[in-house]
Amino acid sequence: MKEKGIINQRYTFYTVLPTRGWAPGRCRRKGTMRRLVERYQKEIDAVLAATAIGVMFLMGIWGFLSQLAEF
């Protein structure tokens, strides 16, 4: 017998056992990493942009110092 129920805020069909118990299944939430990325997307983008700018700045200093050392 299949019944419609709400599991983790989603409508799903699950099998009801004859004893009216829940069907065996995993209770673990899926997509934990996806939820974290969606939640902190702006902060992740800001950190990546700051890292890219910092790396480019350090590469510029390295290039300047290597050119200065040749003279």
N, C-alpha and C positions, 0 to 999 in steps of 0.2 A: 504494500500500500504506500502510495506517495502522498505527501502533504506539503503544502507550501508554507514556508516559515521564514523568519528573518534571522540570519546568522551574520554577525559583523556588519550590520546595517545594509545587507544586500538580500534581495529575495532569491532564495534558492529552494530547490526541491530536495528533501531528505527522506530517507526511508524510516518509517516508524516501526519499531520492533513490536511483536505481539504483546509484550509486557508494557507497552506505551512508554518505553524508554527512548533515549536518543540513539541514533545510529552511531556506530563507532567511527571515529574520525579524528583528525588532528585538530587540536584546539589552538595551535600556534597561528599567529597572524602572518599572512604572506605580504611581501612587499615592504618590509620595514625600511630597507635602504631607499626605495622609491619615495616613501612618505617623508623621510628625512631630507632627501634632495628637494622635493617639492616645497617643503616647509622653509628650508634655508637657502633657496635658490639665489636670492639677492646677495646674501652674505658670501656665498661661494663664488659668485661672479665678481664681487668686489675684491676678494682675496686673490683670485686668479689674475685680475687686471693689475692689481698692485704688484704681484709677483712678476708679471711680464714687464711692467715698467721698471721695476728694480733691476731685473736681469739686463734689460737693454742699457740702463744707466751704468751698471758695473762693466758691461762689455765696452761701452764708450770710454770709460776711464782706463780700462785695460789697453784698449787700442791707442789712446793718447799717450799713455806711459811707455808702450812699446815703441811708438814713433819717436818719443823724446829720447829714449835710450839709444836709438840708432845714431843720433847726432853727437 
